[in-house]
Amino acid sequence: MKAGEPAEVLVRLARVTEHLNKAIALKRRIIEDLRPSALSNVGLTIAVQNLCDDSSTSVGIPVRSSAVEFYLSPEAELAVYRFVQEALTNAGEYASATAVDVVLVAGEGYAMAKVGDNGVGFDVDRSRVGHHGLSGNAVPRRIIRGFDVGGRCAGRGHQRARRVPANAGRRDCAHPSQLA
Protein backbone atom coordinates (compact mmCIF):
# COMPACT_ATOMS: atom_id res chain seq x y z
CA MET A 1 0.00 0.00 0.00
CA LYS A 2 1.32 3.42 -0.94
CA ALA A 3 1.06 6.57 1.14
CA GLY A 4 -2.04 8.49 0.25
CA GLU A 5 -4.15 5.43 -0.53
CA PRO A 6 -7.64 5.44 1.02
CA ALA A 7 -6.81 2.92 3.80
CA GLU A 8 -3.76 4.93 4.89
CA VAL A 9 -5.79 8.16 4.87
CA LEU A 10 -8.45 6.56 7.06
CA VAL A 11 -5.83 5.37 9.58
CA ARG A 12 -4.30 8.85 9.76
CA LEU A 13 -7.72 10.44 10.05
CA ALA A 14 -8.59 8.10 12.93
CA ARG A 15 -5.35 9.11 14.73
CA VAL A 16 -6.04 12.80 14.21
CA THR A 17 -9.59 12.35 15.50
CA GLU A 18 -8.29 10.50 18.57
CA HIS A 19 -5.79 13.27 19.34
CA LEU A 20 -8.44 15.91 18.84
CA ASN A 21 -10.84 14.14 21.21
CA LYS A 22 -8.09 13.88 23.84
CA ALA A 23 -7.32 17.59 23.47
CA ILE A 24 -11.00 18.46 23.87
CA ALA A 25 -11.26 16.29 26.99
CA LEU A 26 -8.13 17.93 28.45
CA LYS A 27 -9.52 21.40 27.76
CA ARG A 28 -12.76 20.49 29.52
CA ARG A 29 -10.86 19.14 32.55
CA ILE A 30 -8.77 22.32 32.75
CA ILE A 31 -11.85 24.54 32.54
CA GLU A 32 -13.68 22.44 35.15
CA ASP A 33 -10.63 22.61 37.42
CA LEU A 34 -10.58 26.41 37.21
CA ARG A 35 -14.19 26.79 38.34
CA PRO A 36 -16.43 23.75 38.65
CA SER A 37 -19.53 24.29 36.54
CA ALA A 38 -21.70 23.03 39.41
CA LEU A 39 -20.97 26.24 41.33
CA SER A 40 -22.54 28.31 38.57
CA ASN A 41 -25.30 25.83 37.74
CA VAL A 42 -26.61 24.76 41.16
CA GLY A 43 -24.84 26.95 43.72
CA LEU A 44 -22.36 26.27 46.49
CA THR A 45 -24.61 24.26 48.80
CA ILE A 46 -25.64 21.63 46.25
CA ALA A 47 -22.18 21.61 44.64
CA VAL A 48 -20.61 20.78 48.03
CA GLN A 49 -23.25 18.11 48.73
CA ASN A 50 -22.51 16.55 45.32
CA LEU A 51 -18.77 16.74 46.06
CA CYS A 52 -19.38 14.91 49.35
CA ASP A 53 -21.45 12.22 47.62
CA ASP A 54 -18.80 11.76 44.92
CA SER A 55 -15.99 11.61 47.50
CA SER A 56 -17.88 9.07 49.58
CA THR A 57 -18.27 6.85 46.52
CA SER A 58 -14.70 7.26 45.27
CA VAL A 59 -12.90 6.71 48.60
CA GLY A 60 -15.41 4.28 50.07
CA ILE A 61 -16.00 6.05 53.38
CA PRO A 62 -19.19 7.74 54.55
CA VAL A 63 -19.23 11.51 54.09
CA ARG A 64 -22.12 13.16 55.90
CA SER A 65 -23.02 16.67 54.88
CA SER A 66 -25.39 19.29 56.17
CA ALA A 67 -25.77 22.80 54.90
CA VAL A 68 -27.79 25.94 54.99
CA GLU A 69 -28.34 27.87 51.79
CA PHE A 70 -26.29 31.03 51.50
CA TYR A 71 -24.87 33.02 48.63
CA LEU A 72 -21.36 34.35 48.27
CA SER A 73 -19.40 36.00 45.51
CA PRO A 74 -18.01 33.60 42.89
CA GLU A 75 -14.52 34.05 44.40
CA ALA A 76 -15.69 33.20 47.92
CA GLU A 77 -17.72 30.22 46.67
CA LEU A 78 -14.66 28.85 44.89
CA ALA A 79 -12.47 29.33 47.98
CA VAL A 80 -14.96 27.44 50.16
CA TYR A 81 -15.48 24.70 47.55
CA ARG A 82 -11.71 24.14 47.07
CA PHE A 83 -11.21 24.04 50.85
CA VAL A 84 -13.83 21.29 51.21
CA GLN A 85 -12.44 19.45 48.18
CA GLU A 86 -8.89 19.42 49.56
CA ALA A 87 -10.03 18.41 53.05
CA LEU A 88 -12.00 15.48 51.59
CA THR A 89 -8.99 14.43 49.52
CA ASN A 90 -6.76 14.51 52.60
CA ALA A 91 -9.26 12.49 54.66
CA GLY A 92 -9.48 9.84 51.95
CA GLU A 93 -5.81 9.61 50.98
CA TYR A 94 -3.84 10.25 54.16
CA ALA A 95 -5.99 10.16 57.28
CA SER A 96 -7.18 6.53 57.28
CA ALA A 97 -10.55 7.99 58.22
CA THR A 98 -13.69 5.87 58.38
CA ALA A 99 -16.09 8.84 58.46
CA VAL A 100 -16.08 12.50 57.44
CA ASP A 101 -18.50 15.29 58.33
CA VAL A 102 -18.92 18.44 56.23
CA VAL A 103 -21.03 21.32 57.50
CA LEU A 104 -21.81 24.63 55.80
CA VAL A 105 -23.15 27.25 58.20
CA ALA A 106 -23.95 30.93 58.04
CA GLY A 107 -23.77 33.43 60.85
CA GLU A 108 -24.20 37.16 61.18
CA GLY A 109 -21.80 38.52 58.57
CA TYR A 110 -19.97 35.28 57.77
CA ALA A 111 -20.24 31.86 56.16
CA MET A 112 -18.22 28.86 57.25
CA ALA A 113 -17.32 25.41 55.97
CA LYS A 114 -16.30 22.88 58.62
CA VAL A 115 -14.76 19.52 57.78
CA GLY A 116 -13.91 16.88 60.35
CA ASP A 117 -12.76 13.29 60.13
CA ASN A 118 -11.95 10.51 62.57
CA GLY A 119 -8.61 9.65 61.00
CA VAL A 120 -5.07 9.87 62.32
CA GLY A 121 -4.80 13.64 61.93
CA PHE A 122 -1.64 15.51 61.01
CA ASP A 123 0.52 18.34 62.25
CA VAL A 124 -0.77 21.45 60.47
CA ASP A 125 2.45 23.34 61.25
CA ARG A 126 4.66 20.79 59.45
CA SER A 127 4.30 20.85 55.71
CA ARG A 128 5.93 18.25 53.54
CA VAL A 129 8.28 19.31 50.76
CA GLY A 130 6.52 19.25 47.41
CA HIS A 131 3.04 19.14 48.95
CA HIS A 132 0.78 22.17 48.99
CA GLY A 133 -2.60 20.80 50.03
CA LEU A 134 -4.66 23.04 52.28
CA SER A 135 -1.89 25.63 52.43
CA GLY A 136 -2.19 25.95 48.64
CA ASN A 137 -5.66 27.36 49.27
CA ALA A 138 -4.17 30.38 51.06
CA VAL A 139 -4.17 32.71 48.04
CA PRO A 140 -7.92 32.55 47.34
CA ARG A 141 -8.56 32.73 51.08
CA ARG A 142 -6.51 35.94 51.40
CA ILE A 143 -8.21 37.50 48.38
CA ILE A 144 -11.58 37.24 50.09
CA ARG A 145 -10.20 38.10 53.55
CA GLY A 146 -11.19 34.75 54.98
CA PHE A 147 -9.30 32.62 57.45
CA ASP A 148 -8.82 28.98 58.35
CA VAL A 149 -8.84 27.42 61.79
CA GLY A 150 -8.24 23.86 62.85
CA GLY A 151 -5.83 21.18 63.80
CA ARG A 152 -5.67 17.66 65.04
CA CYS A 153 -6.10 15.81 68.24
CA ALA A 154 -3.52 13.02 68.33
CA GLY A 155 -5.22 9.90 67.06
CA ARG A 156 -8.64 11.55 67.07
CA GLY A 157 -8.86 12.96 63.59
CA HIS A 158 -8.60 16.33 61.98
CA GLN A 159 -10.99 19.25 62.27
CA ARG A 160 -10.66 22.29 60.03
CA ALA A 161 -12.86 25.24 59.12
CA ARG A 162 -12.76 28.06 56.61
CA ARG A 163 -14.63 31.21 57.54
CA VAL A 164 -15.33 33.92 54.96
CA PRO A 165 -17.09 37.25 55.35
CA ALA A 166 -20.62 37.01 53.96
CA ASN A 167 -19.98 40.05 51.80
CA ALA A 168 -16.55 38.89 50.57
CA GLY A 169 -16.31 40.28 47.06
CA ARG A 170 -20.06 39.97 46.73
CA ARG A 171 -21.56 41.55 43.66
CA ASP A 172 -25.20 41.03 44.61
CA CYS A 173 -27.27 39.11 47.11
CA ALA A 174 -29.03 36.72 44.80
CA HIS A 175 -27.91 33.45 43.32
CA PRO A 176 -27.81 33.62 39.50
CA SER A 177 -30.81 31.27 39.29
CA GLN A 178 -32.91 33.85 41.18
CA LEU A 179 -32.15 36.80 38.90
CA ALA A 180 -34.64 35.92 36.15
N, C-alpha and C positions, 0 to 999 in steps of 0.2 A: 504494500500500500504506500502510495506517495503522499507527501505532505500536501494538504489542501484538498484531499479527497473527502467526500461527505462523512465517512465514519470518523476520520481524524478531526474534522471540524466539530462534529457532535461531541466528541470526547473533550476537546478544548472548551467548548461552550458549557459543558457540564461542570468543568473545573472552575471556570469564571463565575458561573452561577453559584457554585458552592462557596467560593471566596466572598462573593457579594453578599450572600445570606449571612455568612459569619460576621462580616463587617457591619451589617444592619443590626444583628443581634448584639454586637459589642457596643454600638452607638446607643441602643436602647438601654443596655445595662448601665452605661456611663450616665445617661440622662436620669435614669431612675435613681442612681446613687447620689446624684447632686441634690435632688429633691424628689422624694417618693411621690408618685402621682396620687396616692391615697390621701395625702395631706390636703391636696387641692380638691379632690373629688368627694371625700366623705368627712374631712375634718380630723383634727388631732385625736379626739376621744376614740372614734371608731378605728382610725389608723393604728393607734396603740393597742387596742383590743385585738385587731387582726394580727399585729406583730406578735402579741403574746400567744395567740392561738397557733400561729406558724412556728414560733420558737418551741412551744410545747410539743408539737408534732415532730419537729426536726431533731430535737435533742432528747426526746422521750421522757421528759419530766413534767409534772404538772406546773402550769403557770396560771395562777389565779390573778384576775384583774378586776378592779373596780374603779369607776371613774364618774366624775361629774362633768357635765358639758360646760366648757368655757372656751372662749375665743381669744386668740393671741395674734400678734403679727405673724406673717409668714416666717420671719427670722426666728422669732421665739418658739413657734411651733416646731421648726426644724431642730433647734437646739434641744428641746425637750424630747423629741422623737429620737434623735441620735443618742442622747443620754440613755434612754430606756433600751435602745437597740444594743448599745455597747455593754450595758449592765447584764442584759439577757445573754449575750455572747459569753461574757466572763463567767456567769453562773453555769452555763452549759459546758464550756470548754475547760475551765480551770478549777472550779470550786467543788466539784464532786457533790453538787447539791442534789437533793431529791425533791425539792419544792421551791418555788419562787412566787413572791407576791409583788404585784405592781399596782400602785394606787395613784390616781390623778386626783388632786384636790384643789380647791380654790378657796382663798381667804380674802379678807378685805385688802385689796390692792396687790395681791400676788396669786400666782398659780404654782403648784408644786407637783413634781413627779417623785414618788418614793419607790425604790426597788429594794427588796430584801430577799435573801436566800438562806438556807440552812446548811450551806456548805462549809468548807474549811476556812474561808476568809482569806485575807491577805493584808500585808502591811501597806497601807496607802501612801506612806512616806518613802517607801523603797520602790523605785521604778526600775524595771529591767532594761538593759541596753537593747535598743532596737525595737522596743515595744512602746506604743503610744497610748493605746486604750483610752480609758476615761480621761486621762490628762490631755489627749489629743482633742477633746471636746472643749478645751479651755477657750479657744479663740471665739467660737460662736457664743459661748457663755459670757465672755467679757463684752462682746458687741452689744448684747442686750442688757448688760449690767445685772446679770444673774449670779448666783453663787451655788456651790455644791457643799454639802455637808455629809459626813458619814465616816465609817470605819468598820473595823471588825472586832468581834469579841472572839478571843482565841477558841477555835473549835466550835464556835456557835454561829458561824455564817457571816455574811457581809450585809450591811445596811447602808444605803446611800440615797441621797435626795438632791434634786436640783430645784431650786426656787428661782422664779423669774418674776419681775414686776408685771402686774396685769396689763400695764400700758406700755410694755417694752416694745418700742418701735411700732406701736399699733397705728394703723392707718384709719381704721373705723371699728365700730363695735360689732358689726354683723359678720357672720360667716358668709362666704360668697354665695352659698345656696339660698340665703335669705334676702339677697339683694334684688331679686326679680320683681 
